[in-house]
């Protein structure tokens, strides 16, 4: 479904027919356009963040009151949420003029505010309708933001729109049925995106992967009729200020392999490539926003299926750095494909690495469905990732990697096993497994199993794929500072 356009002007256009006005808690409006606040009070309407009410305005116009909460609490997250609510409330109009930027406190960064408002408008407008025959489409074609800030604010709008478009790309890929998105199809889509965006791309097929010793990727994918791919993307600006690697888990469908998932556990497993989708989407926008960091992306794509060719519990795989892994549960496959992606990133000289994966149900148990787990081997770099996530408005929580838990991955027959064997601390032992493949390179792991795909809509997304981590990765790539290497 086409997204509305978003632009910035300095004053309300004379022909504006629908105007959105921010209303603070306590029912105080701002922006110079009259709102019937007494009517709202009589209705018991509260100006909670994202609440909306449509009212008749003067001279035949329509006013949409948009709640922004307490005046002192208005920030980028509030604007993002309020703007998303606005586009839903205005879906039956063709255009809307938004005064939400008038709600920001004096002295606030207008570029950041404009970016957040643009992001929110487009994230809120997103719908996945590719497989629907009867679509009740929004008629909203344009959103006009009113505010000061000149070119910097306009640049913020453009940046926000570009990032929201990238999030939509990730959502589209994740929402696509698994029968329509095999590893080969994902590679083709990545190649198309790379060509359109100005990225370098290389696709490593199953035969090449085996030749390169990528036993994790090849092993997970060997049970499927759709063979695996390692998709490498490259963004190299002039005079980069460091190099960052992004590694995404791309299991295009996860049946659990021979350690078969129950039926209910399989229904949404098209989302098991959310990490790879986030990496591809984030990289797609880097040329447009002029990121100064060199970034390489690695999409570790495979389909985990049961067949006579599948890896078996008890099999031993050799990862591309030579380490061997005893596979005791074929449903702990994401860490196996990521291992080869991480080793490749290290070998190609990254200053720091982030991997993104729907990795463990244990992380969902620990943090719920709205917060991602963040782990790593460098507090300096983990803090950098966490700060980027905070600025992007994507909640993460720093979890430990206790060294004494490492022994839980010891194997009698190989260098390590792919599960700890116990029920407790599963997110942490998965992180410890991945840590084995990054050496001394500063590394952070984002377990997005909770927030990547949701069964209820939220302020910025409908049900299904959220595109979580795209905004964080873009923010990290544009603000990246080379961390100290571990000794």
Buried (B, 14 or more C-beta within 10 A) or exposed (E): EEBBBBEBEEEBEEEBBBBBBBBBBEBEBBBEBBBBBEEBEEEEBBBEBBBBBBBEBEEEBBBBBBBBBEBEEBBBBBBBBBBBBBBBBBBEBEBBBBBBBBBBEEEBBBBBBBBBBBBBBBBBBBBBEEEEEEEEEBEBEBBBBBBEBEEEBBBBBBBBBBBBBBBBBBBBBBBBEBEEBBBBBBBBBBBEBBEEBEBEBEBBBBEBBBEBBBBBBBBBBBBBEBBBBBBBBBBEBEEBEBBBBBBBBBBBBBBBBBBBBEEEBBEBBBBBBBBBBBBBBBBBBBBBBEBBBBBBBBBBBBBBBBEEEBBEBEBBBBBBBEBBBBBBBBBBBBBBBBBBBBBBBBEEEBBBBBBBBBBBBBBBEBBEBEBBBBBBBBEEBBBBBBBBBBBBBBBBBBBEBEEEBBEBBEBEEBBBBBBBEEEEBBBBBBBBBBBBBBBEBBBBBBBBBBBBBBEEEBBBBBEBBBBBBBBBBBBBBBBBEBBEEBE
